[in-house]
Amino acid sequence: MFRRVSALLTALPLLAACSGGSHPHTTVATPSDTLAELAAMGAAAAYTATYAFHQMSPDTTATVQVWHAEPSLRVDVVVGGRTATLLTTSAGTYSCSINGSTRSCLLVASAGAPVPAPFDVAPASLFSADLKALATQTTAYDVRSAPAIAAAAGVPAAQCFDVTGRASVPTAQVPAGRYCLTGSGLLAAATYPSGNTVRLTAVTMSTPAAVQFAPYAKPTPLPS
């Protein structure tokens, strides 16, 4: 034992010489860096998820179902017996609806083209454009850590961040609010200054079936 200790003491000066007497630098990730990393993962993830949306004024509750597998995204907003769908695929973007037994779909944009405002179902940006902006436009937002959310009822734990766009950066399009992301980068919750909330209630981390990304009615083009 003593020989081993003696050998270790003899080696210490050599180790110090090799290191130049310097201490290793530790890089600490900022909240902005952490959010960007998680958002990038979420933007690329394949999953099926269900959310509860609550709007304060007028007081409205909706169930939002999301299917995601790049480059395809489907978002269904279900209120009462009606469903509004925004479906984006490599072939184009469709606005569809279900009202009772009636189903209809419109081709509202060609592949890669912007979606006309009347058909841009607002929640869809949460799972596409907003995540991509938070992942890549890190200098456009002030980001602070917020209390985390514990795992519950099959929903994973999530890290939370308070996000505010910088007035000096016109590209800061993500609404100010608190965003909570799971370790896979999925949106677990969002809370806005208005009081509107988004909450993840169920998730499956696997590639959705191809049928989920097919229009559920024969698409017709927008009138010219």
C-alpha positions in Angstrom: 0.0 0.0 0.0 2.7 2.5 1.0 4.6 1.8 -2.2 1.4 2.7 -4.2 1.0 6.0 -2.2 4.6 6.8 -2.8 4.3 6.2 -6.5 1.2 8.4 -6.7 3.0 11.2 -4.9 5.9 10.9 -7.2 3.6 11.1 -10.2 1.8 14.2 -9.1 4.5 16.7 -10.1 4.7 15.1 -13.5 0.9 15.4 -13.9 1.1 19.0 -12.9 3.9 19.7 -15.4 1.9 18.0 -18.2 -1.1 20.1 -17.5 0.9 23.3 -17.2 -0.6 23.9 -13.8 -3.9 25.0 -15.4 -7.4 24.0 -14.5 -9.8 22.6 -17.1 -12.5 25.0 -18.2 -16.1 23.9 -17.6 -18.7 25.1 -20.1 -22.1 25.8 -18.5 -25.1 25.7 -20.8 -27.3 28.8 -20.6 -31.1 28.4 -20.5 -31.1 29.6 -24.1 -28.7 26.9 -25.1 -30.7 24.2 -23.3 -34.0 25.4 -24.8 -32.4 25.4 -28.3 -31.2 21.9 -28.0 -34.5 20.6 -26.7 -36.5 22.5 -29.4 -34.3 21.0 -32.1 -35.0 17.5 -30.8 -38.7 18.2 -30.7 -38.8 19.6 -34.2 -37.2 16.4 -35.5 -39.1 13.9 -33.3 -41.7 11.4 -34.5 -44.7 11.1 -32.2 -48.4 11.2 -31.6 -49.7 13.4 -28.8 -52.9 14.8 -27.3 -53.2 18.2 -25.7 -55.7 20.1 -23.7 -56.0 23.8 -24.8 -57.8 26.4 -22.7 -58.6 29.9 -24.0 -59.6 32.5 -21.4 -61.6 34.8 -23.6 -64.0 33.7 -24.8 -63.8 30.7 -22.4 -63.1 27.8 -24.7 -61.6 24.4 -24.2 -60.4 22.2 -27.1 -58.7 18.9 -27.5 -55.7 19.1 -29.9 -54.3 15.9 -31.4 -50.9 16.1 -33.1 -49.1 13.6 -35.4 -45.6 14.5 -36.4 -42.9 12.9 -38.5 -40.8 15.2 -40.6 -41.7 16.6 -43.0 -45.3 15.8 -42.2 -47.4 17.4 -39.5 -51.1 17.0 -38.7 -52.9 19.0 -36.1 -56.6 18.3 -35.3 -58.5 20.9 -33.1 -61.6 19.2 -31.7 -64.3 21.4 -30.2 -67.7 19.8 -29.5 -68.5 17.6 -32.4 -66.4 19.5 -34.9 -62.8 19.0 -36.0 -60.6 21.4 -37.9 -57.4 19.9 -39.3 -54.3 21.4 -40.8 -52.2 18.8 -42.6 -48.7 19.5 -44.0 -46.9 17.0 -46.1 -44.3 16.8 -48.8 -47.1 17.0 -51.4 -48.7 20.2 -50.0 -50.8 21.6 -47.1 -54.5 20.8 -46.6 -57.2 22.4 -44.5 -59.8 19.8 -43.6 -62.9 19.6 -41.4 -65.3 17.1 -39.9 -68.7 18.2 -39.0 -71.0 15.3 -38.1 -70.9 12.9 -41.0 -69.5 15.6 -43.4 -65.9 15.6 -44.3 -64.1 18.0 -46.6 -60.5 19.0 -47.5 -59.0 21.9 -49.4 -55.5 22.0 -50.9 -54.5 25.4 -49.6 -50.8 25.5 -50.4 -48.3 23.7 -52.6 -45.3 21.9 -51.0 -43.1 24.4 -49.2 -45.4 27.4 -49.8 -46.8 29.5 -46.9 -50.3 28.7 -45.7 -52.8 31.5 -46.3 -53.8 33.1 -43.0 -57.5 32.0 -42.9 -56.4 28.4 -43.0 -53.4 28.5 -40.7 -54.7 26.7 -37.6 -52.9 28.6 -34.9 -51.8 25.7 -32.7 -49.9 24.1 -35.6 -47.1 26.6 -35.3 -46.4 25.4 -31.7 -45.2 22.1 -33.2 -43.3 23.4 -36.2 -42.4 27.0 -36.8 -42.1 28.0 -33.1 -39.9 25.0 -32.2 -37.6 25.6 -35.2 -37.3 29.3 -34.3 -36.4 28.6 -30.7 -33.9 26.0 -31.9 -32.1 28.3 -34.4 -32.8 31.9 -33.6 -31.3 31.9 -30.1 -30.3 35.6 -30.2 -33.8 36.7 -31.0 -35.2 35.8 -27.5 -34.5 36.4 -23.9 -34.8 33.0 -22.1 -34.9 32.3 -18.4 -35.2 29.1 -16.5 -38.6 28.4 -14.8 -39.8 25.8 -12.4 -39.8 22.3 -13.9 -42.8 20.0 -14.3 -42.7 16.6 -12.7 -43.7 13.5 -14.5 -47.4 12.5 -14.0 -50.0 10.2 -15.5 -47.7 8.9 -18.2 -46.6 12.4 -19.2 -42.8 12.8 -19.0 -41.1 15.5 -16.8 -40.3 18.7 -18.5 -37.9 21.7 -18.2 -39.6 25.1 -18.4 -38.4 28.4 -19.8 -39.8 31.9 -19.8 -39.4 33.2 -23.4 -39.7 36.8 -24.5 -38.9 38.1 -28.0 -36.4 41.0 -28.2 -38.0 44.1 -29.6 -34.8 44.8 -31.5 -35.2 41.6 -33.5 -38.1 41.7 -35.9 -37.7 37.9 -36.6 -38.8 37.1 -33.1 -42.2 35.6 -33.9 -42.6 33.1 -31.1 -45.2 34.5 -28.6 -44.0 35.5 -25.2 -44.8 32.8 -22.6 -43.6 29.9 -20.5 -42.7 26.8 -22.6 -42.0 23.4 -21.0 -40.3 20.7 -23.0 -39.7 17.1 -22.2 -36.3 15.4 -22.5 -37.3 14.4 -26.1 -38.1 18.0 -26.9 -41.8 17.6 -27.0 -44.0 20.5 -25.8 -45.3 19.5 -22.4 -47.0 22.7 -21.5 -47.3 26.4 -22.5 -48.7 29.3 -20.6 -49.2 32.8 -22.0 -49.7 36.2 -20.4 -53.3 36.2 -21.5 -53.9 33.1 -19.3 -54.3 30.7 -22.2 -52.8 27.3 -21.5 -51.6 24.2 -23.4 -51.1 20.9 -21.6 -49.8 17.6 -22.8 -52.2 14.7 -21.7 -50.9 11.7 -23.6 -47.9 10.9 -25.9 -46.5 8.0 -27.9 -43.0 8.2 -29.1 -43.2 6.4 -32.4 -43.7 7.2 -36.1 -47.4 7.6 -36.8 -49.1 5.4 -39.4 -48.9 6.8 -42.9 -52.7 7.0 -43.1 -52.6 9.9 -40.5 -50.9 12.1 -43.1 -53.4 11.4 -45.8 -56.3 13.9 -46.3 -59.5 12.2 -45.0 -61.6 13.6 -47.9 -60.7 14.1 -51.6 -59.0 17.5 -51.7 -60.2 20.3 -53.9 -58.1 23.3 -54.8 -58.9 26.8 -53.5 -61.0 28.8 -55.9 -58.8 31.1 -58.0 
